[in-house]
Amino acid sequence: GVVMQVEGTVWFAQHIACPFGCTASVHARGRLGFLLWRIAAVLLRLPLQRYCDDFYSMDHPDTAYHAMDCLARVVRAILGAPALAAAKMLCSEELVILGLQVGVKHCLISIMPSEDKRERWLAMVRCGISTKCLPPWAARKLAGGLSFGLRFQFNGLGRAMLRPFFAQANQPAGRKFVRPRLMTALEWWRCVLQEELVQTT
C-alpha cells in the first residue's frame, strides 16, 4: 500500500500486483504490453503499434471501430472489465497520441507535437532558463516527453540534447541547479519548441 498527501488530502492506494515504485513492476508492465500487442497482431491481425501500455493503429474507416472493439474485448477478457475505460478508446481522422497530434488526409500522415504538450514543455524549459533551476523530477518529465514526442518521430532530432536532462534526472532531489551543459540543452530545446514542427509521410 502507498499513502501520500496531496494539497492537504491524504490518499491511500493498495496494489494487488505490480506495486507502484518497484523495478520489477516496470518490467512486468512491459511484458504485459508486449503480450497484448502480440495477441492483437497475430491472432486478430490488427495493424497495431504500442508504446509501453498505450496502443494505437491505423485502419480503414469502415472497419476501424470494429477493430477497436475487438481489441477492447480481448484486453477486458484477459485483465477484467475495468482494465480499459471507454473514455480511453478514441477513433478519428485526427488524434492526439502520447502528446503527438496525428492526422490522416489525402493518403498522407502528418505528425506534430500537440499544442498543449508543446506549451507545457516550453513553459518548463523557459522556467529552467530563467531560474537556472531544474528539479530532477522536471528533468525526468522533459526527458520522457521530448524523447517520444520529438526524437522518435523526427529522425532522432535532439538525441544529444536529451542527455543533460537524463543526467539531471538522476541527481539527488536537492540538487536542482542548472549546469552549463544543461543550460545549452534548455536553450536548444526552447528554439526547437518555438518552431511549428510537422512531419508528413
Secondary structure, DSSP 8 states (H G I E B T S, - for coil): -EEEEETTEEEEE--SSS-TT-HHHHHHHHHHHHHHHHIIIIIS---EEEETTEEEE---HHHHHHHHHHHHHHHHHHH-GGGS-GGG----SEEEETTEEEEEETTEEEEEE-HHHHHHHHHHHHHHHHHSB--HHHHHHHHHHHIIIIITTTTTTTSGGGHHHHHHHTS-TT--B--HHHHHHHHHHHHHHHS---EE-
